[in-house]
Amino acid sequence: MSAMSEVLWTPESDRSYKGFVARLGMSHFERFDRMGLKYRRLDADDRFIESSTN
């Protein structure tokens, strides 16, 4: 959902994956955990890994 929002709300000229990840921040993942949502976390190399909540 976060990525979809990024694509729909951010002008194409302002989009960058690195910027998106920086804006998302770890606090966003903590919020997902508290809500009991299933998602995929990023590892240090920005590859997707399973969340501990899945």
N, CA, C and O of each residue as an XYZ file, in Angstrom:
216
protein
N       0.820     -1.187      0.000
C       0.000      0.000      0.000
C       0.873      1.263      0.000
O       0.565      2.243     -0.679
N       1.943      1.224      0.757
C       2.829      2.391      0.819
C       3.430      2.709     -0.541
O       3.503      3.872     -0.937
N       3.856      1.682     -1.249
C       4.457      1.894     -2.569
C       3.424      2.433     -3.554
O       3.735      3.300     -4.371
N       2.207      1.924     -3.479
C       1.145      2.411     -4.367
C       0.872      3.888     -4.093
O       0.719      4.681     -5.021
N       0.812      4.245     -2.830
C       0.604      5.653     -2.472
C       1.728      6.522     -2.999
O       1.488      7.622     -3.496
N       2.946      6.035     -2.893
C       4.107      6.779     -3.399
C       3.965      7.054     -4.891
O       4.207      8.171     -5.348
N       3.578      6.051     -5.636
C       3.456      6.187     -7.095
C       2.309      7.128     -7.459
O       2.433      7.929     -8.385
N       1.205      7.034     -6.738
C       0.039      7.848     -7.086
C       0.153      9.303     -6.639
O      -0.375     10.192     -7.308
N       0.827      9.562     -5.530
C       0.846     10.917     -4.980
C       2.108     11.701     -5.264
O       2.102     12.929     -5.183
N       3.191     11.017     -5.595
C       4.456     11.716     -5.821
C       4.647     11.957     -7.318
O       4.576     11.015     -8.107
N       4.885     13.195     -7.713
C       5.137     13.456     -9.135
C       6.301     12.594     -9.630
O       7.280     12.389     -8.912
N       6.187     12.096    -10.849
C       7.193     11.182    -11.396
C       8.601     11.761    -11.309
O       9.561     11.037    -11.044
N       8.718     13.046    -11.529
C      10.043     13.676    -11.501
C      10.670     13.677    -10.101
O      11.884     13.838     -9.970
N       9.857     13.499     -9.059
C      10.348     13.517     -7.677
C      10.530     12.120     -7.082
O      10.963     11.992     -5.937
N      10.210     11.080     -7.837
C      10.268      9.716     -7.301
C      11.677      9.144     -7.361
O      12.396      9.309     -8.347
N      12.047      8.471     -6.288
C      13.270      7.669     -6.280
C      13.086      6.591     -5.219
O      12.523      6.849     -4.155
N      13.557      5.399     -5.509
C      13.407      4.306     -4.557
C      14.135      4.619     -3.258
O      13.608      4.383     -2.172
N      15.335      5.144     -3.371
C      16.122      5.478     -2.183
C      15.386      6.506     -1.324
O      15.354      6.381     -0.099
N      14.804      7.506     -1.949
C      14.031      8.508     -1.216
C      12.787      7.924     -0.576
O      12.433      8.278      0.548
N      12.123      7.028     -1.293
C      10.931      6.366     -0.767
C      11.275      5.575      0.493
O      10.580      5.684      1.503
N      12.340      4.783      0.437
C      12.745      3.980      1.591
C      13.098      4.888      2.768
O      12.752      4.586      3.910
N      13.780      5.993      2.497
C      14.149      6.929      3.565
C      12.910      7.539      4.208
O      12.852      7.678      5.430
N      11.929      7.901      3.404
C      10.694      8.484      3.947
C       9.875      7.447      4.708
O       9.232      7.768      5.708
N       9.899      6.223      4.240
C       9.150      5.162      4.905
C       9.666      4.951      6.316
O       8.882      4.879      7.263
N      10.968      4.852      6.460
C      11.589      4.744      7.778
C      11.156      3.504      8.553
O      10.130      2.894      8.251
N      11.937      3.149      9.535
C      11.654      1.967     10.346
C      10.414      2.157     11.203
O       9.747      1.174     11.526
N      10.082      3.374     11.581
C       8.897      3.592     12.420
C       7.622      3.161     11.712
O       6.653      2.756     12.353
N       7.629      3.250     10.392
C       6.458      2.817      9.631
C       6.270      1.309      9.765
O       5.142      0.834      9.904
N       7.362      0.557      9.726
C       7.285     -0.890      9.897
C       6.826     -1.242     11.307
O       6.066     -2.193     11.490
N       7.276     -0.492     12.296
C       6.840     -0.722     13.676
C       5.343     -0.488     13.804
O       4.660     -1.207     14.533
N       4.831      0.510     13.103
C       3.390      0.778     13.099
C       2.640     -0.402     12.486
O       1.604     -0.816     13.006
N       3.155     -0.944     11.389
C       2.537     -2.122     10.777
C       2.508     -3.287     11.766
O       1.507     -3.997     11.857
N       3.607     -3.489     12.511
C       3.670     -4.560     13.503
C       2.578     -4.384     14.555
O       1.862     -5.334     14.872
N       2.449     -3.180     15.093
C       1.434     -2.921     16.121
C       0.021     -3.167     15.604
O      -0.862     -3.578     16.356
N      -0.184     -2.910     14.308
C      -1.502     -3.113     13.703
C      -1.742     -4.573     13.317
O      -2.850     -4.940     12.926
N      -0.701     -5.406     13.428
C      -0.832     -6.808     13.076
C      -0.901     -7.052     11.573
O      -1.421     -8.076     11.130
N      -0.372     -6.103     10.782
C      -0.411     -6.234      9.331
C       0.692     -7.165      8.841
O       1.756     -7.255      9.452
N       0.436     -7.843      7.756
C       1.459     -8.668      7.115
C       2.084     -7.852      5.994
O       1.382     -7.198      5.223
N       3.387     -7.895      5.911
C       4.121     -7.117      4.920
C       5.506     -7.706      4.765
O       5.875     -8.641      5.476
N       6.267     -7.164      3.841
C       7.649     -7.597      3.648
C       8.567     -6.447      4.028
O       8.412     -5.327      3.541
N       9.521     -6.732      4.899
C      10.500     -5.735      5.341
C      11.658     -5.646      4.366
O      11.861     -6.541      3.545
N      12.406     -4.576      4.458
C      13.618     -4.402      3.665
C      14.818     -4.806      4.503
O      14.861     -4.527      5.702
N      15.786     -5.455      3.890
C      17.030     -5.716      4.608
C      18.012     -4.600      4.261
O      17.652     -3.651      3.565
N      19.217     -4.707      4.729
C      20.216     -3.643      4.544
C      20.520     -3.376      3.078
O      20.937     -2.273      2.723
N      20.316     -4.371      2.224
C      20.583     -4.199      0.795
C      19.355     -3.761      0.013
O      19.366     -3.776     -1.218
N      18.291     -3.371      0.718
C      17.031     -2.960      0.105
C      16.355     -4.078     -0.683
O      15.567     -3.809     -1.589
N      16.657     -5.325     -0.344
C      15.937     -6.458     -0.909
C      14.847     -6.816      0.077
O      14.993     -6.573      1.276
N      13.756     -7.388     -0.406
C      12.658     -7.735      0.464
C      12.921     -9.051      1.179
O      13.368    -10.027      0.577
N      12.633     -9.056      2.486
C      12.730    -10.275      3.295
C      11.428    -10.417      4.068
O      10.696     -9.440      4.227
N      11.134    -11.587      4.539
C       9.907    -11.823      5.277
C       9.891    -11.026      6.573
O      10.918    -10.900      7.241
N       8.745    -10.494      6.924
C       8.554     -9.830      8.199
C       8.453    -10.881      9.294
O       8.008    -12.000      9.040
N       8.853    -10.540     10.481
C       8.745    -11.471     11.593
C       7.292    -11.712     11.973
O       6.999    -12.665     12.696
N       6.376    -10.873     11.505
C       4.962    -11.028     11.841
C       4.235    -11.937     10.881
O       3.061    -12.233     11.101
N       4.886    -12.395      9.817
C       4.230    -13.275      8.841
C       4.303    -14.712      9.277
O       3.803    -15.595      8.579
